Amino acid sequence: MFKLKAIFKNPFLIIFISGLLLNISFFIREIWAEFLTFFLIAPAFIALNKIPNNRKYFAGVLFFGAWIIPTSLWYFNFMEWWVACLAITYFSLMAIIFVIPNIIKKKRISLYNLVLLLFYGH
């Protein structure tokens, strides 16, 4: 029991396990599995508060790497291999979502200005 407590004190492991469980729920075709996803994502965001700001992008890569990459491997069935690799890379770059709150705090900009910055680049 002591080992289990020590393992779950590591926030990176919690985020990785949350992504893996979210990946498993993707393959369940029941309606309750859709509601289960809300409870599987919550520990990742709670563990995110324990991670220093300079490590949050790595935590996002762990989460999206455990969740998105295995569920998007079916892209290779109907896309060219290079297009599928680009799609998986794009989904891996979604880890920036974990860093956006730090950008808002650091730059002291509003969420509206951040959306304008991301979409229009001005």
FITI-50655 format. One line per 3 residues: their letters; for each residue y, x, z of C-alpha. Coordinates in pm, 1 decimal, padded with zeros to 6 digits. Each point is the difference from the previous one (the first is absolute). Layout:
A	Y,X,Z; ...
//
This chain:
MFK	00000.0,00000.0,00000.0; 00235.2,00288.8,00076.1; -00044.8,00142.8,-00350.7
LKA	00087.7,-00334.9,-00154.7; 00325.6,-00016.9,00197.0; 00088.6,00353.3,-00103.1
IFK	-00067.9,-00077.4,-00365.1; 00222.5,-00307.2,-00002.2; 00290.0,00188.4,00157.9
NPF	00045.2,00176.8,-00334.4; 00244.1,-00219.6,-00199.1; -00101.9,00155.0,-00333.9
LII	-00360.2,-00104.7,00059.4; 00108.8,-00353.9,00087.8; 00199.4,-00021.1,-00323.2
FIS	-00290.7,00135.4,-00205.6; -00250.6,-00241.5,00157.9; 00242.2,-00287.1,-00055.0
GLL	00017.3,00088.1,-00369.9; -00378.7,00025.6,-00026.1; -00052.8,-00337.5,00164.5
LNI	00261.1,-00149.4,-00227.3; -00194.9,00143.8,-00292.5; -00318.9,-00168.6,00122.7
SFF	00176.0,-00334.6,00039.7; 00111.6,00023.6,-00363.6; -00358.9,-00048.8,-00117.2
IRE	-00066.4,-00309.6,00214.4; 00060.6,-00317.5,-00198.7; 00054.0,-00231.0,00296.9
IWA	00330.7,-00150.3,00109.2; -00035.6,00135.2,00354.6; 00002.0,00352.6,-00139.1
EFL	00349.8,-00061.0,-00135.3; 00121.7,-00084.5,00349.7; -00189.1,00298.3,00138.8
TFF	00226.2,00232.9,-00196.2; 00297.1,-00085.4,00222.2; -00194.4,00116.4,00304.9
LIA	-00119.6,00313.8,-00177.8; 00347.0,00112.7,-00104.3; 00157.6,-00051.5,00343.7
PAF	-00166.1,00300.9,00172.7; 00128.5,00226.6,-00275.8; 00359.3,-00102.1,00062.0
IAL	-00042.9,00024.3,00377.4; -00144.8,00351.1,-00035.3; 00286.6,00088.8,-00233.3
NKI	00239.5,-00014.3,00294.8; -00184.1,00290.8,00165.0; 00032.6,00229.8,-00301.8
PNN	00298.4,00234.7,-00040.0; 00234.3,-00074.2,-00288.9; -00098.3,00304.7,-00203.5
RKY	-00368.3,-00109.6,-00000.8; 00040.4,-00365.8,-00098.5; -00040.3,00062.4,-00371.3
FAG	-00334.1,00169.6,00068.9; -00100.9,-00303.5,00207.0; 00091.9,-00223.2,-00295.0
VLF	-00210.4,00214.8,-00231.7; -00294.3,-00036.4,00238.3; 00041.0,-00377.1,00019.2
FGA	00046.7,-00064.6,-00370.6; -00257.2,00264.3,-00088.7; -00261.9,-00174.5,00210.9
WII	00097.0,-00343.2,-00128.7; 00131.4,00009.9,-00356.7; -00186.3,00286.0,-00164.6
PTS	-00356.3,-00129.6,00062.8; 00095.7,-00355.7,-00098.9; 00164.4,00114.4,-00322.9
LWY	-00290.4,00206.4,-00131.7; -00104.3,-00295.3,-00215.4; 00300.8,00081.7,-00220.3
FNF	-00220.1,00256.0,-00174.3; -00211.8,-00287.3,-00138.3; 00270.6,-00138.9,-00227.1
MEW	00274.5,00262.9,-00022.2; 00014.8,00339.0,-00156.7; -00075.1,00268.9,00258.5
WVA	00353.1,00137.4,-00000.4; 00159.3,-00344.2,00042.9; -00233.7,-00072.7,00290.4
CLA	00092.3,00333.5,00160.3; 00369.7,-00082.7,-00037.4; -00052.6,-00341.2,00158.9
ITY	-00184.3,00149.6,00295.9; 00272.1,00263.7,00038.2; 00265.1,-00271.3,-00003.0
FSL	-00178.7,-00188.6,00276.1; -00032.7,00321.0,00198.9; 00375.5,00048.0,-00022.8
MAI	00044.5,-00334.5,00173.7; -00025.5,00199.6,00323.1; 00377.7,00029.3,-00019.2
IFV	00004.7,-00347.1,00160.8; -00083.1,00168.2,00329.3; 00309.5,00221.8,-00028.1
IPN	00259.6,-00262.0,-00099.6; 00093.9,-00092.4,00362.0; 00080.4,00366.1,00067.0
IIK	00218.9,00016.5,-00309.7; 00193.9,-00302.5,00123.8; 00048.3,00154.9,00345.4
KKR	00086.3,00346.4,-00124.6; 00244.2,-00098.7,-00273.0; 00137.3,-00297.4,00197.1
ISL	-00015.1,-00223.8,-00302.6; -00081.8,-00367.6,-00011.6; -00320.1,-00137.6,-00146.3
YNL	00200.4,-00155.4,-00283.0; 00144.3,00338.5,-00095.7; -00346.7,00155.7,00019.0
VLL	-00138.0,-00257.4,-00245.2; 00291.2,00068.6,-00235.1; -00062.8,00372.1,00033.2
LFY	-00371.7,-00034.0,-00075.6; 00040.5,-00230.3,-00298.4; 00323.0,00117.1,-00156.7
GH	00017.1,00361.2,00114.7; 00375.3,00002.4,00063.6
//
